[in-house]
Amino acid sequence: MTKRIIHHPVLDRIEETDTVSFTFDNHKYQALRNESIAAALLVNGVRTLRHHEESGTPRGIYCNIGHCFECRVTIDGKQGMRACLTPVQEGMAVTSGGKLLTSVRDWRSQNE
């Protein structure tokens, strides 16, 4: 029996019968509709959601309730989304790649 997070403290209760497909880094996975992307990846054996912008060390789920920003991914082309707070929907394309802004310095250099 696979253990899933079916009662998330922020996203509420997840229906255990409705499944959807989504991709993470071009690999197809199954999830329960509206479970968090982070939870769906965990149950599918994916532990690394991204790599640190400066050190390159792997990052995964830390708090799982939206406080820490360690689970940032790109969802359907939108960068910096938190996987722990984003409900999975049919056909979502999630990727871990891409350098996310790390400081005001990065923001300023892109906007000058």
Secondary structure, DSSP 8 states (H G I E B T S, - for coil): ------EETTTEE--SS-EEEEEETTEEEEEETTSBHHHHHHHTT----EE-TTT--EE--SSSSSSS-TTEEEETTEEEEETTTSB--TT-EEE--S----SHHHHHHH--
